[in-house]
Amino acid sequence: MMNLLFGISVLVFIYLIYVLIKPEKF
C-alpha cells in the first residue's frame, strides 16, 4: 500500500511540473 501511495505521489508531482512548464496546455 505504501508503494502505491508513493507511485501516485510521483505521478502527481510530475504532472504538476508538466503543467507549470506548459501553461498553454490548460
VEXKOL-661097 format. One record per residue: residue number from 1; residue in three letters; x, y, z of N, C-alpha, C, O in turn. Coordinates in pm, whole numbers. Atoms other than C-alpha are relative to their C-alpha. Example, Ala and Ser with C-alpha at 12.3 -4.5 7.8 and 13.67 -1.06 7.14 Angstrom:
// VEXKOL-661097
{k=1	r=ala	nX=89	nY=-119	nZ=0	caX=1230	caY=-450	caZ=780	cX=90	cY=120	cZ=0	oX=194	oY=118	oZ=66}
{k=2	r=ser	nX=-82	nY=-119	nZ=-6	caX=1367	caY=-106	caZ=714	cX=-77	cY=109	cZ=73	oX=-26	oY=220	oZ=90}
This chain:
// VEXKOL-661097
{k=1	r=met	nX=85	nY=-121	nZ=0	caX=0	caY=0	caZ=0	cX=88	cY=125	cZ=0	oX=56	oY=224	oZ=-67}
{k=2	r=met	nX=-91	nY=-114	nZ=-6	caX=287	caY=234	caZ=81	cX=62	cY=24	cZ=-137	oX=84	oY=138	oZ=-178}
{k=3	r=asn	nX=-62	nY=-11	nZ=132	caX=439	caY=160	caZ=-259	cX=-95	cY=69	cZ=-97	oX=-53	oY=153	oZ=-177}
{k=4	r=leu	nX=100	nY=-59	nZ=89	caX=115	caY=252	caZ=-440	cX=-13	cY=149	cZ=28	oX=-22	oY=230	oZ=-64}
{k=5	r=leu	nX=13	nY=-140	nZ=-39	caX=87	caY=577	caZ=-244	cX=119	cY=80	cZ=-52	oX=103	oY=193	oZ=-99}
{k=6	r=phe	nX=-121	nY=-67	nZ=48	caX=446	caY=664	caZ=-337	cX=-8	cY=20	cZ=-151	oX=30	oY=125	oZ=-203}
{k=7	r=gly	nX=12	nY=-9	nZ=146	caX=377	caY=591	caZ=-704	cX=-95	cY=112	cZ=-40	oX=-66	oY=190	oZ=-131}
{k=8	r=ile	nX=98	nY=-105	nZ=30	caX=70	caY=816	caZ=-707	cX=59	cY=138	cZ=27	oX=38	oY=231	oZ=-51}
{k=9	r=ser	nX=-62	nY=-129	nZ=-36	caX=265	caY=1095	caZ=-536	cX=97	cY=43	cZ=-110	oX=101	oY=161	oZ=-147}
{k=10	r=val	nX=-97	nY=-32	nZ=105	caX=538	caY=1075	caZ=-802	cX=-73	cY=44	cZ=-127	oX=-32	oY=140	oZ=-191}
{k=11	r=leu	nX=76	nY=-34	nZ=121	caX=281	caY=1083	caZ=-1086	cX=-58	cY=141	cZ=12	oX=-52	oY=219	oZ=-82}
{k=12	r=val	nX=60	nY=-133	nZ=-22	caX=106	caY=1388	caZ=-936	cX=108	cY=107	cZ=-6	oX=86	oY=215	oZ=-62}
{k=13	r=phe	nX=-111	nY=-95	nZ=1	caX=443	caY=1561	caZ=-885	cX=45	cY=30	cZ=-142	oX=66	oY=145	oZ=-178}
{k=14	r=ile	nX=-42	nY=-17	nZ=140	caX=545	caY=1502	caZ=-1249	cX=-107	cY=78	cZ=-76	oX=-74	oY=163	oZ=-159}
{k=15	r=tyr	nX=109	nY=-69	nZ=68	caX=201	caY=1620	caZ=-1366	cX=2	cY=150	cZ=31	oX=-16	oY=233	oZ=-58}
{k=16	r=leu	nX=-5	nY=-141	nZ=-40	caX=231	caY=1944	caZ=-1168	cX=115	cY=71	cZ=-71	oX=97	oY=183	oZ=-119}
{k=17	r=ile	nX=-116	nY=-61	nZ=68	caX=578	caY=2012	caZ=-1315	cX=-33	cY=21	cZ=-147	oX=0	oY=125	oZ=-204}
{k=18	r=tyr	nX=36	nY=-9	nZ=143	caX=444	caY=1942	caZ=-1667	cX=-94	cY=118	cZ=-23	oX=-79	oY=193	oZ=-120}
{k=19	r=val	nX=96	nY=-110	nZ=13	caX=156	caY=2187	caZ=-1614	cX=70	cY=135	cZ=18	oX=39	oY=231	oZ=-51}
{k=20	r=leu	nX=-71	nY=-126	nZ=-26	caX=391	caY=2454	caZ=-1475	cX=89	cY=36	cZ=-118	oX=103	oY=153	oZ=-152}
{k=21	r=ile	nX=-89	nY=-26	nZ=115	caX=629	caY=2415	caZ=-1771	cX=-81	cY=35	cZ=-124	oX=-40	oY=118	oZ=-204}
{k=22	r=lys	nX=84	nY=-26	nZ=118	caX=346	caY=2411	caZ=-2029	cX=-136	cY=54	cZ=44	oX=-235	oY=-19	oZ=41}
{k=23	r=pro	nX=127	nY=-60	nZ=-43	caX=76	caY=2652	caZ=-1903	cX=-100	cY=9	cZ=-114	oX=-220	oY=23	oZ=-91}
{k=24	r=glu	nX=88	nY=-10	nZ=115	caX=-62	caY=2664	caZ=-2257	cX=-89	cY=-123	cZ=-12	oX=-189	oY=-123	oZ=-84}
{k=25	r=lys	nX=76	nY=125	nZ=8	caX=-190	caY=2309	caZ=-2204	cX=-133	cY=12	cZ=72	oX=-221	oY=-72	oZ=53}
{k=26	r=phe	nX=124	nY=-16	nZ=-76	caX=-464	caY=2440	caZ=-1974	cX=-120	cY=-2	cZ=-93	oX=-233	oY=11	oZ=-47}
